[in-house]
Amino acid sequence: MKVSRANIRWLDSGLPYSNKFDDIYHSEDDALGESLHVFINGNNLINRWQEQKNECSVFTIAEIGFGTGLNFLQTCHQWQLTSQHPRSLHYLAFEKYPISKPDLQKILAVWPQFETLSEGLLTSYDDHSSGCHRIILTGDIILDLYFGDAKEQLSKLNNYHRSVVDCWYLDGFSPQLNEDLWSDSIFQKIAKNSAHGASLATYSVAAKVRNGLTEVGFLTEKKNGFARKRHMLCASYLPKIKKKQTHKQSSDREAIVPQWHEYPLPKAVTRTALVIGAGLAGCCTAYSLALRGWEVTVVEKGSKPASCASGIAQLSLRCRLFKTQSAISEFYLQCFIYARRQFGYLSQQGKFAWQECGVIQLNGAMNKSHSVTPELLCSLYDEAVAKPMSSDALGAIANATLRDDGVFFPGGGWVDPHSLCEAYLEHPNIHHVFNTEITKIESAGEGWSALNSVGSREFNGNNVIICTAASANQFDCLSQINLEPIRGHSTLLSATDVSNNLATVVSGTRSIFPSYNNEHCISASYENLYTENSQFHEFSNSNIAFAQELFADENYLGDIAATEQVAVRCHSADRVPIVGLIPDWSQMRIDFSELSRNAKAIINKAGAYYPGLFVNVAHGSNGLTSCPLSGEFLASLMSKENSPLSSAQAQSLNPARFLMRELKKQRMD
C-alpha cells in the first residue's frame, strides 16, 4: 500500500527533472501553452462543454501521468472560465510515482494564475499510499487521484461496466523512457473505460502509440504540435466504424460477464433522497449527496443528531491496521485519508473543530492474534499514516510517561461527533426532521414511501438510505442481515492539573482523550446489550482503571468522581460495514440457488437489487474512519459518477455477500 515518491532534482533553469526517467516534467518553452494546445484544444473541450450546458451530467476526464498536476489545474481553470458547462467535472488521474508535497508546492508556485486552485490541491494532497485519493476541489470539481501502477489502478475502476470517461490525456514520460505506460494492455484498459465517441490527445505520435490506439478502436489523426514539436496526436473512440473487430478490441469486452455484486444503473430520476438516521453514517451520506446538488431530507428518531451510536463526547480517528494487503485493508486506509481530508476542509470553513493532535495506539491495544509487528507495519504503511515508536518517543508526543511501545498516527486526532454531525447538516440542501421514527418502508410505484410509527407517510420519493445502525434490521428489506448490537460504556472524568497536559489520544485496553471542557473521555467498554443497568458503575471503575494503566505515573488521573455515557454501536458478522443497494433477497435466492448444491458453480448473472433503496450501517468502533468515504461511495453510485472504491472493495461491503456465503456453505433451503 506504500508507494515510492518521485525522485526529483532541480535544473539550473528551475525545472523539475526526473532522475528515474531522465527527462524534464514539462516543456521548457511554454508549459501552460503546451497544456492548453495539446489537451484542452486537442480534445475540443470548451466547445464540448458549452454544447452540454443544459445537461444535468458529469463530464469525466482521465489523465495517464498526473506528474506536476499542471494539466489538471489548466483544465479546472478553463472550466471556471467557461460560463456554460455540464453540472460537474470529474477528473481521474493516474501516477505511479507521486511528487512529494514540498516539491509540488515549489513547482506550482511558478504559475500564480492558478494560485487559488493550487492552494486547494495542496491542502488536500497526500503524497503517499496507493489507491484512490478523492479530492473535492470545489463544489463542481472532483479529483480522483490514483497512486500506483496505472494498469493495476485502471483495472480496479468500478463503474459496473459503464464506460464513463469522455476524454483522455496521455501525458506520461515518452514511450522510449516509460514503455509500460504506453503498452497494449494500457490501451485496452483505456478503451474499456471510454464512452462511445470519447476523445484522446497526446503529444506523442510514435507509431507504437498510433497503432496501439487503432487496434482498440480509436480513430487517430495527426495534428500540428506545439512550438518546436511538429505533430501531436488526437483520437476518437469509435469502434463501430471498423469493418472487422480485432482480437485486441474484443478480448477485454468478452471478459466482462455479469456478477452477483453488480448494481444496476440508477434511473434518471429527481435528485431527492431520504436518509433515515442522523448519526455519522446518515449525516455523512446526506452531506455527500448535498454537495452534488441533491435535495436531502434526514429523519431522526432522537431529538438531535448523533444521539445514538455516534453520541459519546469524543471520537478518535485512526487507521484500522492489517497484517496483509487486501481490498479491506486498502478500504480502511483510503477511509482514513479521506476522513481527515474532509474534517480538515470542514474545520477550515469554520464548521467545527477538528483536533489533529495525532493518536497513539499502544501495543496492548492490539489483539495478540492480529498484532502487526513493526517490520510488517513499515512494509505496508507509510510513516505519514502509522509509525512504530518506543514508549519514550511516544511519551514525548503525548506529554506523558507511557508504559508501552506502540504506533503513532500523525494524521489522526479527535472530534466532537455532535459538532461534526451538526456541521454536515448545515448544508443548505439538507432538511432535517427530529423526534420522528420511520418504522416501515413500502414500495410506491417506481419509488418508496416511508411511514412513521403511527402509519403516516413522511416521505415519497425514488431514493431511501437506511442509516439506523443496530435497528436497521427492523425493516423487512434488511431482516435477513444479522447485526450485532454492542453497548459501549464511556466515562467522563474531570481533568487534573497533571492530566490537562495530555497532548494526544492514547489507546490501550481503553482510550483516553485530551481534556475537553475540562473533562477526559475514557472509552469504551464492550458489553452485551442486555447488561443490567446496576453494573454501569462497575464498568466506569473498570474504564478508569484500564486508562490509568496506560501511564507510568500511578496517580496520573487521580481519584475524581466520574459521570457516564452509554451508546450502542453495531457490527456485521465479518466486522466490515454494510454499504450499498439492498438486495431482493427472494429473487437472489432463486437466481443463485445452484450455489447451495455446488459452491463452485459459475453463475453469470447480475444480482437483483431494489432500485433506489440503500443501506449504510455496521461501522462498529471504526465509524469515524469509515463513514465519510462510505457516504461518498453511495453518493457517487447514485449520481452515476466514477466510484472512489474498487470493485473488490465495493463487493466486500455489498449487503448480499452474506447470502452468497450462506448459499455456498449449503445452509439455505
TINU-724687 format. One record per residue (C-alpha): residue in three letters; x, y, z. Coordinates in steps of 0.5 Angstrom, whole numbers, plus 2048, in hexadecimal, padded with zeros to 3 digits. Layout:
N
AlaXYZ...
//
This chain:
669
Met800800800Lys806804800Val8088087FASer80F80B7F8Arg80F8127F7Ala8128157F1Asn81A8167F1Ile81B81E7EFArg8218227EETrp8208297ECLeu82482C7E6Asp8278337E6Ser8218357E2Gly81D8347E8Leu81982E7E4Pro8188277E8Tyr81C8217E5Ser81A81A7E6Asn8208167E8Lys81D8107E6Phe81A8117DFAsp8208167DEAsp81B81C7DBIle8188227DDTyr8118227DFHis80E8277DBSer81082C7D5Glu8168317D5Asp8138357D0Asp80C8377D3Ala8098317D7Leu8028357D8Gly8018367D1Glu80382F7CFSer7FE82C7D4Leu7F98317D1His7FA82F7CAVal7FB8277CBPhe7F68257D0Ile7F182B7D0Asn7F082D7C9Gly7F28267C7Asn7EC8237CAAsn7E88297C8Leu7E682A7CFIle7E38317CFAsn7DE82F7C9Arg7DC8297CCTrp7DB82C7D3Gln7D68317D0Glu7D382C7CCGln7D18287D2Lys7CF82E7D6Asn7C882C7D7Glu7C98257D9Cys7C98237E0Ser7CF81F7DFVal7D681D7E2Phe7DC81F7DDThr7E181A7DEIle7E981B7DCAla7EE8167DDGlu7F68177DDIle7FB8127DDGly8018157E0Phe7FF81A7E5Gly80681D7E6Thr8068247E9Gly7FE8257E8Leu7FF82A7E3Asn7FA8277DEPhe7F58267E4Leu7F682E7E6Gln7F68307DFThr7EF82C7DECys7EC82F7E4His7EE8367E2Gln7EB8357DBTrp7E58327DEGln7E48387E3Leu7E583D7DDThr7DF8397D9Ser7D983C7DCGln7D48377D9His7D682F7DAPro7D48297DDArg7D28287E4Ser7D88267E7Leu7DF8247E4His7E281D7E7Tyr7EA81C7E6Leu7ED8167E6Ala7F58167E6Phe7FA8107E7Glu8018117EALys80680B7ECTyr80B8107EFPro8088167F2Ile80B81C7F3Ser80D81E7FBLys8088237FDPro80E8287FFAsp8118277F7Leu80A8287F5Gln80982E7F9Lys80F8317F5Ile80D82F7EELeu8068327EFAla8098397F2Val80B83A7EATrp80483B7E8Pro8018417ECGln7FB8417E8Phe7F983A7EBGlu7FA83C7F2Thr7F383B7F5Leu7F38347F1Ser7FA8327F3Glu7F88347FBGly7F28307FALeu7F682A7F7Leu7FC82B7FCThr7F782B802Ser7F4824800Tyr7FA8217FDAsp7FD81B801Asp8048187FDHis804811800Ser7FF80B800Ser7FD8077FAGly7F68077F7Cys7F080D7F6His7F18137FAArg7EB8177F9Ile7EB81F7F9Ile7E58237F9Leu7E98297F6Thr7E282E7F5Gly7DB82D7F5Asp7DB82A7EEIle7E28277EDIle7E48207F0Leu7EB81E7EFAsp7EC8167F0Leu7F48157F0Tyr7F680E7EFPhe7FD80D7F2Gly8018067F0Asp8028027E9Ala7FD8057E4Lys7FB7FE7E1Glu7F97FC7E8Gln7F58027EALeu7F28027E4Ser7F07FB7E5Lys7ED7FD7EBLeu7E88027E9Asn7E18017EBAsn7DC8037E6Tyr7D77FD7E6His7D97FC7DEArg7D78037DDSer7DC8077D8Val7DD80D7DCVal7E38117D9Asp7E18177D4Cys7E88197D3Trp7EF8167D4Tyr7F681A7D5Leu7FC8157D3Asp8028197D6Gly8078147D9Phe80E8157D8Ser8108137D1Pro80F80B7CEGln81680B7CELeu81780C7D5Asn8118097D8Glu80F8047D4Asp80A8017D9Leu8058077D9Trp8048067D1Ser8037FF7D1Asp7FE7FB7CDSer7FB7F97D4Ile7FA8007D6Phe7F78027CFGln7F27FC7D0Lys7F07FF7D7Ile7EF8067D4Ala7EA8037CFLys7E77FF7D4Asn7E58057D8Ser7E480A7D2Ala7DD80D7D1His7DB80C7C9Gly7DE8127C6Ala7E38137CCSer7E98187C9Leu7F08177CBAla7F681B7CAThr7FD81A7CBTyr80481E7C9Ser8078177C6Val8068157BFAla80A80F7C0Ala8088097BBLys8078057C1Val8028097C4Arg7FE80A7BEAsn7FE8037BCGly7FC8017C3Leu7F68067C4Thr7F48047BDGlu7F47FD7BFVal7EF7FE7C5Gly7EA8027C1Phe7ED8097C1Leu7ED80D7BAThr7F38117BAGlu7F58187B7Lys7FC81B7B7Lys7FB8237B8Asn8008297B9Gly8048287BFPhe80682E7C4Ala80C8327C3Arg81282E7C1Lys80E8287C0Arg80C8267B9His8068227BBMet8018207C0Leu7FC81A7C0Cys7F481B7C1Ala7F08157C1Ser7E88137C2Tyr7E680C7C5Leu7E180A7BFPro7E28027BFLys7DC8017BBIle7DF8047B5Lys7E47FF7B4Lys7E27FA7AFLys7E57F47B3Gln7E67F47BAThr7ED7F27BCHis7EE7ED7C1Lys7F17F27C6Gln7EB7F67C6Ser7E67F07C7Ser7EA7EC7CCAsp7E97F17D2Arg7E27F27D0Glu7E17EB7D0Ala7E47EA7D7Ile7DE7EE7DAVal7D97EA7DDPro7D37EB7E2Gln7D57EA7E9Trp7D07EA7F0His7D37F07F2Glu7D27F57ECTyr7CD7FA7EEPro7C87FC7E8Leu7C98037E6Pro7C58087E9Lys7BF80B7E5Ala7BF8127E3Val7BA8157E9Thr7B981B7EDArg7BF81C7F1Thr7BC81C7F8Ala7BD8177FELeu7BB815805Val7C081380AIle7BE80F810Gly7C2810816Ala7C6817818Gly7CD81381ALeu7D3813817Ala7D180F811Gly7CB812810Cys7CE819810Cys7D481880CThr7CF815807Ala7CB81B807Tyr7D181F806Ser7D481C800Leu7CD81C7FDAla7CC8237FELeu7D38257FBArg7D08227F5Gly7CA8277F5Trp7C58217F8Glu7C08247FCVal7C081F802Thr7BB81E808Val7BE81B80EVal7BA818813Glu7BC81681ALys7B8813820Gly7BC817825Ser7BC81E827Lys7C3820824Pro7C881D81FAla7CD818822Ser7C8816827Cys7C980E827Ala7CF80A825Ser7D3810823Gly7D1814829Ile7D781482EAla7DB81A830Gln7E281982BLeu7E3814826Ser7EA813823Leu7ED81281CArg7F280D81ACys7F3808815Arg7F1801816Leu7F77FD815Phe7F87F6812Lys7FE7F1811Thr7FD7F080AGln7FB7F4804Ser7F37F3801Ala7ED7F67FFIle7EB7F7806Ser7F27FA809Glu7F27FF803Phe7EB801804Tyr7ED80380BLeu7F3806809Gln7EF80A804Cys7EA80C809Phe7EF80E80EIle7F2813809Tyr7EB816806Ala7E881780DArg7EE81B80FArg7EE81F809Gln7E682080APhe7E7822811Gly7ED82780FTyr7E882A80ALeu7E282B80FSer7E782E814Gln7EA83380FGln7E383580EGly7E2836815Lys7DC831815Phe7DF82D81BAla7E682C81FTrp7EA82681CGln7EF825821Glu7F582281DCys7F9820823Gly7FB819821Val7F9812824Ile7FE80E828Gln7FC806828Leu80080282DAsn8027FB82BGly7FD7F9831Ala7F77FC82DMet7F87F6827Asn7F57F0827Lys7FB7EB828Ser7F97E6822His7F87EC81ESer7FE7F0820Val8027F481BThr80A7F481CPro80E7FA81BGlu8117F7815Leu80B7F5812Leu8087FC813Cys80D7FF810Ser80D7FB80ALeu8057FC809Tyr80480380BAsp80880A80AGlu80A80D810Ala80681380FVal80080E810Ala80380A816Lys80A80A819Pro80C80581EMet810808824Ser81280782BSer80F809831Asp81480E833Ala81381182CLeu80B81182CGly80B814833Ala80F81A831Ile80981B82CAla804819831Asn80781E836Ala80681883BThr80A81283DLeu80780C83AArg80880483CAsp809801835Asp80B80282EGly806803828Val804806822Phe80380E821Phe7FE81081CPro80181781AGly7FB819816Gly7F681681BGly7F281A820Trp7EB81B823Val7E581E822Asp7DE820826Pro7D981C822His7D3820824Ser7D7826821Leu7D982281BCys7D2820819Glu7CF82781AAla7D5829815Tyr7D3824810Leu7CB826811Glu7CD82E810His7CD82D808Pro7C7831805Asn7C582B801Ile7C3827807His7BD82780BHis7BD823812Val7B7821816Phe7B881E81DAsn7B481A822Thr7B181681CGlu7B280F81CIle7B180B815Thr7AE804816Lys7AD80280FIle7AF803808Glu7AA801803Ser7AA8017FBAla7A68067F8Gly7A68067F0Glu7AD8077EEGly7B080A7F5Trp7AF8097FCSer7AA80B802Ala7AD80C809Leu7A880B80EAsn7A980E816Ser7A780A81CVal79F80C81BGly79F80A814Ser79F811811Arg7A481280BGlu7AA81680CPhe7AD816805Asn7AB8137FEGly7B18137F9Asn7B680F7F5Asn7BC80E7FAVal7BC80C801Ile7C280B805Ile7C280780CCys7C7809811Thr7C4807817Ala7CA80281AAla7C77FC81ESer7C07FE81DAla7C17FD815Asn7BE7F6815Gln7B77F8818Phe7B67FA811Asp7B37F480DCys7B87F5807Leu7BE7F480CSer7BB7EF810Gln7C07EA80DIle7C67ED810Asn7C97EB817Leu7CB7F281AGlu7CF7F1821Pro7CD7F7826Ile7D37F882AArg7D27FD830Gly7D8802831His7D8805838Ser7DD80B839Thr7DF80F83FLeu7E081783FLeu7E5818844Ser7E781F847Ala7EE821845Thr7F382384AAsp7F9828849Val7FD822847Ser7F981E842Asn7F782583FAsn7FE82583CLeu7FC81E838Ala7FD821830Thr7FA81B82CVal7F581582CVal7F880F830Ser7F580882EGly7F7802832Thr7F17FD835Arg7EE804836Ser7EF80A832Ile7EF811836Phe7EF818832Pro7F281E834Ser7ED822838Tyr7E7826835Asn7E382A839Asn7E882883FGlu7E682183EHis7E981B83CCys7E5816838Ile7E780F839Ser7E480A834Ala7E2805834Ser7E07FE837Tyr7DC7F9832Glu7D77F5835Asn7D07F1834Leu7CB7F6832Tyr7C77F3838Thr7CB7F483DGlu7C87F6844Asn7C87FE845Ser7CA7FC84CGln7D17FA849Phe7D2801846His7D680484CGlu7DB7FE84CPhe7DC7FF844Ser7DE806846Asn7E380484BSer7E67FF846Asn7E7804841Ile7EB809846Ala7EF803848Phe7F1801841Ala7F280883FGln7F7809845Glu7FB803843Leu7FD80783CPhe80180B840Ala80780A845Asp80580F84AGlu80080B84EAsn7FC811850Tyr7FC815849Leu7F5815849Gly7F4816851Asp7EE814855Ile7E8818852Ala7E0817851Ala7DE81584AThr7D8815846Glu7D6810841Gln7D481083AVal7D180A836Ala7D080982FVal7CE80282AArg7D2801824Cys7D17FB820His7D67F681CSer7D57F2816Ala7D67EA816Asp7DD7EC813Arg7DF7F2816Val7DE7F6810Pro7D97FC80EIle7D37FA80AVal7D27FF805Gly7CE7FF7FELeu7C87FE7FBIle7C37F97FFPro7C27F27FBAsp7BC7EF7F9Trp7BD7E97FESer7B87E47FBGln7BA7E67F4Met7C17E57F5Arg7C07DE7F9Ile7BC7DC7F2Asp7C27DE7EEPhe7C87DC7F1Ser7C57D57F4Glu7C97D17F1Leu7CF7D37F5Ser7CB7CF7FBArg7CD7C97F7Asn7D37CB7F4Ala7D77D07F8Lys7DC7D17F2Ala7D67D27ECIle7D77D87E8Ile7D17DC7E7Asn7D27E17E2Lys7CC7E57E5Ala7CB7EC7E8Gly7C97ED7EEAla7C17EF7F0Tyr7C17F67F4Tyr7BC7FA7F6Pro7BC8017F2Gly7BE8077F6Leu7BE8037FDPhe7C5803800Val7C8802807Asn7CE80580BVal7CF801811Ala7D37FD816His7D9801816Gly7DB7FF81DSer7E0802821Asn7E380581BGly7DD809818Leu7E1810819Thr7E680D814Ser7E180980FCys7DB80D80FPro7DE81380BLeu7E080F805Ser7DA80A805Gly7D6810804Glu7DA8137FFPhe7D980C7FBLeu7D280C7FCAla7D18137F9Ser7D68117F3Leu7D280B7F2Met7CB80F7F2Ser7CE8147EELys7D18107E8Glu7D88127EAAsn7DE80E7EASer7DF80A7F0Pro7E480C7F6Leu7E48057F7Ser7E77FF7F3Ser7E27F97F1Ala7E57F57F6Gln7E47FA7FCAla7DD7FB7FAGln7DC7F47FASer7DF7F3801Leu7DA7F8803Asn7D47F57FFPro7CE7F3803Ala7CD7ED7FFArg7D37EA801Phe7D07E6807Leu7CB7E3803Met7D17E17FEArg7D57DE803Glu7CF7DA806Leu7CD7D7800Lys7D47D57FELys7D47D1805Gln7CE7CE803Arg7CA7D1809Met7C47D3805Asp7BD7D0804
//
